[in-house]
Amino acid sequence: MNVSRASVHPVEVDPTTTDRGGGARGDGGNNEVPRVRVKDLQGMPGTLGGLVLRICQFAFAVVGLCIMATTSDFPSVTAFCYLVAATGLQSLWSLSLAIIDIYALLVRRSLQNSSVVTLFTIGDAITSTLTFAAACASAGITVLIDNDLNNCAENHCAQFETSTAMAFICWFTVVPSFLLNFWSLASR
């Protein structure tokens, strides 16, 4: 005959569950504090602010790209070719992330996954560095043409300066996205 016997299994008490008197609290040992998730800041991936930043990045990059590409003599200067390439890459990157943000907002999905935030952070770092470097190089050439050579009458200085300004404004809209993603990644 199999008779069930009562057995005693020792249970270890977590030091945080005991009170000063050494006895266990009366909450059944379940005193795990629920993790509180900080509300997603506007500007982070999957938020309306993030979508607005991505649309602004895309718009400024495309405007700068189109203005520079419509000039006839931009291919003769390497810095301007670099600006076209960098703003083209920036516009593709911003458009793809804007589409992802739209999807996340429509299905109410959070994009705060560690691998997604890492990808966004690295992509923003690369594209913002390229855009800033191209804008600085183009600004140097426009200053050379306008101020040093006094050769603005024969060139498209207004288009060069406008395209360079759009690249800088694009970079100014990429920086908050990068910093928020980097902060989110670093605070994990």
Phi and psi in degrees as a GROMACS rama.xvg file:
@    title "Ramachandran Plot"
@    xaxis  label "Phi"
@    yaxis  label "Psi"
@TYPE xy
-91.2081  115.347  ASN-2
-112.192  131.1  VAL-3
-75.4029  129.91  SER-4
-107.679  144.54  ARG-5
-73.0656  133.554  ALA-6
-126.527  151.417  SER-7
-111.354  125.769  VAL-8
-110.886  125.453  HIS-9
-69.0431  140.045  PRO-10
-116.25  125.143  VAL-11
-77.9326  139.379  GLU-12
-101.409  126.957  VAL-13
-66.6823  136.856  ASP-14
-59.7279  -24.3025  PRO-15
-78.5772  -12.4435  THR-16
-92.748  -4.01242  THR-17
-95.5843  147.9  THR-18
-90.9122  -175.153  ASP-19
-65.6328  -25.4477  ARG-20
-81.0723  -5.09799  GLY-21
94.7422  -8.56704  GLY-22
-89.5516  157.061  GLY-23
-77.4992  149.122  ALA-24
-72.9799  161.706  ARG-25
-87.194  24.1829  GLY-26
-99.5232  15.9767  ASP-27
76.1964  13.7586  GLY-28
80.7168  -0.768008  GLY-29
-99.5731  78.4741  ASN-30
-114.675  27.4076  ASN-31
-69.3975  125.485  GLU-32
-79.726  126.574  VAL-33
-67.078  140.09  PRO-34
-72.2193  133.193  ARG-35
-98.9099  125.827  VAL-36
-92.1719  126.664  ARG-37
-68.8372  137.36  VAL-38
-60.2463  139.304  LYS-39
-59.3183  128.073  ASP-40
-75.225  145.68  LEU-41
-65.2789  130.72  GLN-42
112.952  -17.9542  GLY-43
-80.0786  160.994  MET-44
-58.1927  138.508  PRO-45
85.772  7.7902  GLY-46
-113.171  163.765  THR-47
-65.0344  -38.4923  LEU-48
-63.4853  -37.8192  GLY-49
-64.6688  -39.0071  GLY-50
-64.9965  -42.0708  LEU-51
-63.0989  -42.9262  VAL-52
-61.037  -43.0461  LEU-53
-65.6361  -39.2354  ARG-54
-66.6029  -40.428  ILE-55
-64.076  -42.5733  CYS-56
-58.4088  -47.2646  GLN-57
-62.1633  -45.8695  PHE-58
-63.4516  -48.0111  ALA-59
-66.333  -37.4173  PHE-60
-66.5041  -42.6332  ALA-61
-67.6014  -40.6958  VAL-62
-63.2353  -46.3601  VAL-63
-62.3897  -40.2724  GLY-64
-63.8438  -46.5703  LEU-65
-66.0024  -41.1868  CYS-66
-63.3834  -44.8054  ILE-67
-69.4654  -38.6878  MET-68
-71.0305  -21.9912  ALA-69
-82.32  -10.4713  THR-70
-79.1077  146.494  THR-71
-81.8913  -23.4861  SER-72
-109.205  15.9036  ASP-73
-67.2234  -31.0874  PHE-74
-66.9028  -14.2332  PRO-75
-79.4061  -11.724  SER-76
-117.205  123.904  VAL-77
-62.72  -38.5755  THR-78
-63.1115  -36.5349  ALA-79
-72.0824  -35.9467  PHE-80
-63.5548  -40.0022  CYS-81
-64.0259  -38.8724  TYR-82
-63.9788  -41.7827  LEU-83
-63.3091  -43.3323  VAL-84
-65.8029  -43.9709  ALA-85
-67.446  -43.3492  ALA-86
-71.567  -29.0819  THR-87
-64.771  -44.8446  GLY-88
-64.6364  -42.2079  LEU-89
-62.6384  -40.2352  GLN-90
-67.36  -39.8669  SER-91
-65.2184  -42.7118  LEU-92
-63.7968  -47.0914  TRP-93
-66.7842  -38.2281  SER-94
-64.9966  -43.3448  LEU-95
-65.1031  -39.2986  SER-96
-73.6852  -29.4  LEU-97
-65.775  -39.5588  ALA-98
-64.3996  -40.7285  ILE-99
-64.7011  -40.5836  ILE-100
-64.1957  -40.9848  ASP-101
-61.5447  -44.9102  ILE-102
-60.2613  -46.0214  TYR-103
-63.5346  -37.0977  ALA-104
-70.8369  -37.6166  LEU-105
-68.6058  -39.5963  LEU-106
-96.1007  3.93911  VAL-107
55.1938  50.6105  ARG-108
-110.07  140.354  ARG-109
-85.356  139.27  SER-110
-105.467  32.833  LEU-111
-95.7489  24.5558  GLN-112
-67.6677  141.01  ASN-113
-60.2255  -41.1721  SER-114
-71.5146  -34.3441  SER-115
-68.2957  -44.7758  VAL-116
-64.6489  -37.3071  VAL-117
-63.15  -44.4318  THR-118
-62.1702  -45.1842  LEU-119
-63.2708  -40.9964  PHE-120
-65.014  -46.8031  THR-121
-65.5894  -42.7296  ILE-122
-63.1861  -43.1734  GLY-123
-64.7798  -38.0523  ASP-124
-63.8888  -44.0954  ALA-125
-67.3726  -50.8842  ILE-126
-67.6748  -35.9542  THR-127
-69.655  -36.9792  SER-128
-65.2231  -43.8731  THR-129
-63.711  -43.4819  LEU-130
-65.3161  -42.6056  THR-131
-65.7983  -42.8749  PHE-132
-63.9785  -41.5134  ALA-133
-66.3567  -39.919  ALA-134
-65.3445  -40.5988  ALA-135
-65.5585  -42.5372  CYS-136
-64.5397  -42.0372  ALA-137
-67.7856  -36.3167  SER-138
-64.1289  -39.0131  ALA-139
-62.7752  -40.913  GLY-140
-69.2406  -40.3458  ILE-141
-66.1261  -36.1433  THR-142
-65.8985  -40.6425  VAL-143
-60.8787  -47.2975  LEU-144
-66.1677  -44.7111  ILE-145
-78.0804  -56.6339  ASP-146
-84.8158  -45.3229  ASN-147
-83.211  -40.5986  ASP-148
-95.3285  -13.7939  LEU-149
47.296  46.1491  ASN-150
-117.186  29.6301  ASN-151
-74.6222  -25.1277  CYS-152
-66.7894  -30.8737  ALA-153
-90.7155  -10.7936  GLU-154
-114.931  177.273  ASN-155
-97.3589  61.513  HIS-156
-61.6268  -40.4478  CYS-157
-62.0303  -41.1892  ALA-158
-68.5201  -41.3245  GLN-159
-62.3955  -44.1417  PHE-160
-68.1781  -39.1831  GLU-161
-65.9164  -43.099  THR-162
-64.7826  -40.2839  SER-163
-65.1393  -41.4542  THR-164
-62.7108  -40.5142  ALA-165
-63.4053  -37.1397  MET-166
-65.9065  -40.4573  ALA-167
-65.2793  -43.2079  PHE-168
-63.963  -39.1548  ILE-169
-58.7646  -43.7558  CYS-170
-63.5184  -38.9516  TRP-171
-64.2049  -25.4521  PHE-172
-87.8037  -18.3846  THR-173
-80.5221  -34.0399  VAL-174
-58.5913  -45.8265  VAL-175
-61.2577  -38.294  PRO-176
-61.5543  -46.2786  SER-177
-62.7047  -47.1284  PHE-178
-64.507  -40.5469  LEU-179
-66.5554  -40.6953  LEU-180
-65.6502  -42.7334  ASN-181
-65.3475  -40.4174  PHE-182
-64.783  -41.5172  TRP-183
-62.4897  -41.0072  SER-184
-68.8613  -40.7461  LEU-185
-72.4949  -25.5457  ALA-186
-87.6485  5.24968  SER-187
